[in-house]
């Protein structure tokens, strides 16, 4: 059986006595590239230039584009606003389940903005160094359902209208899979599934409306040796096992300040599941000095020393305002740490 992609990279790094270093960053590159969010998220040449500037400066072990939870919802016709200096936002709008009849007819592969992310992926593969893993983001099935019908309405539907929410999650999963196929065709090596809204669910609801659908996405990816990552913000300690049971290669988790304890997570999971995290993106790396970042990264690495299935990362995407010297401290400290 072919060794999984992330395991290959982990084993290679371990032979060199180090950890994989993958801060989730995109937005800090806007300043380096002298551009803004709106341009980067709507012009794939600019988007690539932002990512290339980060890759040239820091050379992380993996790169992802700017995190954007509006791509699929916008492609499905949901009302979306595009600020110049902030991420695109899906505005809450009226939704009836009968609207799915029309939305099922939408071929999202023709959406120009979604295609822009596919083209960005192509440029990443052409222009970034070969030893950098190229990843892409997709919105998770439950979170996309929440963007379509409203986050509060989706949460209530888990109890009051589960059949309606099930139909919607089946639909969102189909559309996400269409997007994933386009990204795989553009040679994405990792698909990171973003499910921030699902953190509010209990384990059973999480399985019913998120992880059971994510399993379809992981099945789509595994036959092409494309790795999958399940990313959920907030305190996910009650969901760890359900996330792993979806068949993903890795889970990406939020910071200790959000309530996530990575050593405890590692003890609860089989070491075949890679754990990514979890420096607070709005903690010392945003507000403090490089020496504070160095301290936090060292502490995290030491706490995860017994676990080979660990990638040092951030708990979520770094804000645009993150000082570049602090990102440098993150990378430098993680690179210098040796494992035996």
C-alpha positions in Angstrom: 0.0 0.0 0.0 1.3 3.5 -0.9 2.4 5.5 2.1 0.1 8.5 2.8 1.4 11.8 1.6 1.6 13.5 5.1 3.2 10.4 6.6 5.9 10.6 3.8 6.7 14.2 4.7 6.6 13.5 8.5 9.0 10.6 8.1 11.3 12.6 5.9 11.4 15.5 8.5 11.9 13.0 11.3 15.0 11.6 9.5 16.3 15.1 9.5 15.5 15.4 13.2 12.9 18.1 12.9 9.2 18.8 12.8 7.1 20.0 9.9 6.5 23.7 10.2 3.2 24.9 8.7 1.8 28.2 10.0 -1.6 28.9 8.5 -0.7 32.2 6.8 -1.9 34.1 3.8 -3.1 37.5 5.0 0.2 38.7 6.3 1.5 38.4 2.7 -0.8 41.2 1.6 1.5 43.8 3.1 4.6 42.2 1.6 3.0 42.1 -1.9 1.6 45.7 -1.4 -2.0 44.7 -2.2 -5.4 44.2 -0.4 -7.8 41.4 0.4 -10.3 42.3 -2.3 -7.8 42.2 -5.1 -6.1 39.0 -3.8 -9.4 37.1 -3.5 -10.7 38.2 -6.9 -7.5 38.2 -9.0 -5.6 34.9 -9.0 -2.4 36.5 -10.2 -2.4 38.8 -7.2 -3.4 36.0 -4.9 -0.4 33.9 -6.1 1.9 36.9 -5.7 0.9 37.2 -2.1 1.6 33.5 -1.5 4.8 33.6 -3.4 6.1 36.5 -1.3 5.4 34.4 1.9 7.0 31.3 0.4 10.1 33.2 -0.6 10.5 34.9 2.8 9.7 32.0 5.1 9.8 28.7 3.1 7.3 26.8 5.3 6.7 23.1 4.7 3.2 23.7 3.3 1.3 26.7 1.9 -2.4 27.3 1.8 -4.2 30.2 0.1 -6.0 33.0 1.9 -8.7 31.4 4.1 -12.0 32.3 2.6 -15.3 30.8 3.7 -17.4 32.6 1.1 -16.3 30.9 -2.1 -18.8 28.1 -2.4 -21.7 30.0 -1.0 -21.1 32.9 -3.4 -20.8 30.4 -6.2 -24.3 29.1 -5.2 -25.7 32.6 -5.5 -25.8 33.6 -1.9 -25.5 37.4 -1.2 -21.9 38.2 -0.6 -20.1 41.5 0.1 -16.5 42.2 -0.8 -14.8 44.7 1.4 -11.5 46.1 0.2 -9.6 45.4 3.4 -11.4 42.4 4.9 -12.5 39.0 3.8 -15.6 38.5 1.7 -18.7 37.9 3.9 -21.8 36.0 3.1 -24.7 38.1 4.4 -27.6 36.4 6.1 -30.5 36.1 3.6 -33.8 34.4 3.4 -33.7 30.7 2.5 -36.3 28.1 1.8 -35.5 24.5 1.2 -37.4 24.7 -2.1 -34.6 26.9 -3.4 -32.4 23.8 -3.7 -34.3 22.9 -6.9 -32.7 25.9 -8.6 -29.4 25.7 -6.8 -28.9 22.1 -7.8 -28.8 23.3 -11.4 -25.8 25.6 -10.7 -22.6 24.3 -12.1 -20.1 25.9 -9.7 -17.2 25.0 -12.0 -18.3 27.9 -14.1 -18.2 30.4 -11.3 -15.4 32.9 -12.0 -14.4 33.5 -8.4 -14.3 29.8 -7.5 -12.2 29.3 -10.7 -9.9 31.9 -9.5 -9.0 29.7 -6.5 -8.4 26.8 -8.8 -6.1 28.9 -11.0 -4.3 30.1 -7.9 -3.7 26.4 -7.1 -2.2 25.9 -10.5 0.1 28.8 -10.1 1.2 27.5 -6.7 2.2 24.2 -8.3 4.1 26.0 -11.1 5.8 28.7 -9.1 6.4 27.5 -5.5 9.4 25.3 -4.6 8.8 21.6 -5.1 9.4 20.8 -1.4 6.6 23.0 -0.2 3.3 21.0 0.1 0.5 22.8 -1.8 -2.8 22.9 0.0 -6.3 24.3 -0.6 -9.3 25.1 1.5 -12.9 24.2 1.1 -15.8 25.0 3.4 -17.2 22.1 5.4 -20.7 20.7 4.7 -22.3 22.0 7.9 -20.6 25.4 7.8 -21.7 25.8 4.2 -25.2 24.9 5.2 -25.0 27.5 7.9 -23.9 30.1 5.4 -26.8 29.3 3.1 -29.6 29.1 5.7 -28.1 31.1 8.6 -25.9 29.9 11.4 -28.5 30.2 14.1 -31.1 28.5 11.9 -28.8 25.6 11.1 -28.1 25.1 14.8 -31.9 25.1 15.6 -32.5 22.8 12.6 -30.3 20.1 14.2 -33.1 19.6 16.7 -36.3 21.0 15.2 -35.9 20.2 11.5 -33.2 17.5 11.1 -34.7 16.2 7.8 -34.4 19.7 6.3 -30.8 20.1 7.5 -29.9 16.6 6.2 -31.2 17.5 2.8 -29.2 20.7 2.8 -26.0 19.0 4.0 -26.3 16.3 1.3 -26.6 19.1 -1.2 -23.6 21.1 0.2 -21.5 17.9 0.2 -22.2 17.3 -3.4 -21.1 20.9 -4.3 -18.0 20.7 -2.2 -17.0 17.5 -3.9 -17.3 19.2 -7.2 -15.0 21.9 -6.0 -12.6 19.4 -4.5 -12.4 17.6 -7.9 -11.4 20.8 -9.6 -8.7 21.4 -6.9 -7.4 17.9 -7.3 -7.3 18.5 -11.1 -5.2 21.6 -10.3 -2.8 19.3 -8.4 -3.7 20.2 -4.9 -1.8 17.9 -2.5 -3.9 18.6 0.6 -7.6 19.6 1.0 -8.3 21.3 4.3 -12.0 21.2 5.2 -13.0 24.2 7.2 -15.9 23.6 9.7 -15.9 26.5 12.2 -19.6 26.5 12.7 -19.7 22.8 13.7 -17.9 23.5 17.0 -21.2 24.4 18.6 -22.6 20.9 18.0 -22.6 18.0 20.4 -20.7 14.8 19.4 -23.8 13.0 18.0 -25.0 16.1 16.0 -21.4 16.7 14.8 -21.3 13.2 13.4 -24.8 13.5 11.9 -24.3 16.8 10.2 -20.6 17.2 9.7 -18.2 14.3 10.0 -20.4 11.7 8.2 -20.4 14.1 5.2 -16.7 14.9 5.5 -16.2 11.1 5.2 -17.5 11.4 1.6 -14.9 14.0 0.9 -12.0 12.0 2.4 -13.1 9.0 0.3 -12.9 11.1 -2.8 -9.4 12.3 -2.0 -7.7 9.1 -0.7 -7.7 7.3 -4.1 -5.6 10.1 -5.6 -3.2 10.2 -2.6 -4.5 13.7 -1.8 -4.3 14.3 2.0 -7.3 15.7 3.9 -7.3 17.9 7.0 -10.3 18.7 9.2 -10.1 22.2 10.7 -12.5 23.3 13.3 -12.1 26.5 15.4 -12.8 26.9 19.1 -12.8 24.2 21.8 -13.2 20.9 20.0 -12.1 18.6 22.8 -15.6 17.0 22.8 -15.3 16.3 19.1 -11.8 15.0 18.6 -12.8 11.3 18.1 -15.6 12.2 15.7 -13.2 14.3 13.6 -10.7 11.4 13.4 -13.4 8.9 12.6 -14.2 10.8 9.4 -11.1 9.3 7.8 -9.1 12.5 7.5 -5.3 12.3 7.5 -5.0 15.2 10.0 -7.0 17.4 12.3 -6.1 21.0 12.7 -7.0 22.5 16.1 -7.4 25.8 17.8 -5.2 27.3 20.6 -4.9 26.5 24.3 -6.7 29.7 24.9 -9.7 28.3 23.1 -9.6 25.2 25.4 -7.6 22.8 23.2 -4.9 20.7 24.9 -2.8 19.0 22.2 -1.0 16.4 24.4 -4.4 15.3 25.7 -5.6 15.1 22.1 -2.6 13.0 21.1 -3.2 10.6 24.0 -6.8 10.1 22.8 -6.1 9.4 19.2 -4.3 6.7 17.2 -0.9 8.0 16.0 -2.1 7.4 12.4 -4.0 10.7 12.6 -1.7 13.7 12.3 -2.3 16.6 14.7 -1.8 20.2 13.6 -1.7 23.2 15.8 -2.0 25.2 17.9 -0.2 28.5 18.5 -2.8 31.2 19.2 -3.1 33.4 16.0 -4.4 36.3 18.1 -2.0 35.8 21.0 1.7 36.6 21.4 2.4 36.1 17.7 0.0 39.1 17.0 0.6 41.3 20.0 3.9 40.5 21.6 7.6 40.4 20.8 9.6 37.7 19.0 11.0 36.4 22.2 7.5 35.7 23.5 6.6 33.9 20.3 9.8 31.8 20.7 8.8 30.9 24.2 5.3 29.8 23.2 6.6 27.7 20.2 9.3 26.0 22.4 6.7 25.2 25.0 4.3 23.7 22.5 7.1 21.6 20.9 8.3 20.3 24.2 4.8 19.3 25.2 4.4 17.4 22.0 7.8 15.8 22.0 6.5 12.2 22.7 4.2 12.3 19.6 5.7 11.7 16.1 2.3 12.5 14.5 2.6 16.3 15.1 2.9 19.3 12.8 3.6 22.6 14.5 1.1 25.2 13.2 -1.2 28.0 14.2 -4.6 27.5 15.7 -6.1 29.3 12.7 -5.2 31.7 9.9 -2.9 34.5 11.0 -4.4 38.0 10.8 -3.0 40.5 8.2 -1.6 42.6 11.0 0.7 39.9 12.4 4.2 41.3 12.7 6.5 39.7 10.1 9.3 39.4 12.7 6.9 37.3 14.8 6.2 34.9 12.0 10.0 34.7 11.5 10.4 33.9 15.2 7.8 31.1 14.8 9.5 29.6 11.8 13.0 30.0 13.2 12.2 28.5 16.6 10.3 25.5 15.1 13.0 24.9 12.6 15.7 24.9 15.2 13.9 22.4 17.5 15.4 18.9 17.2 13.7 15.6 17.8 15.3 12.3 18.5 
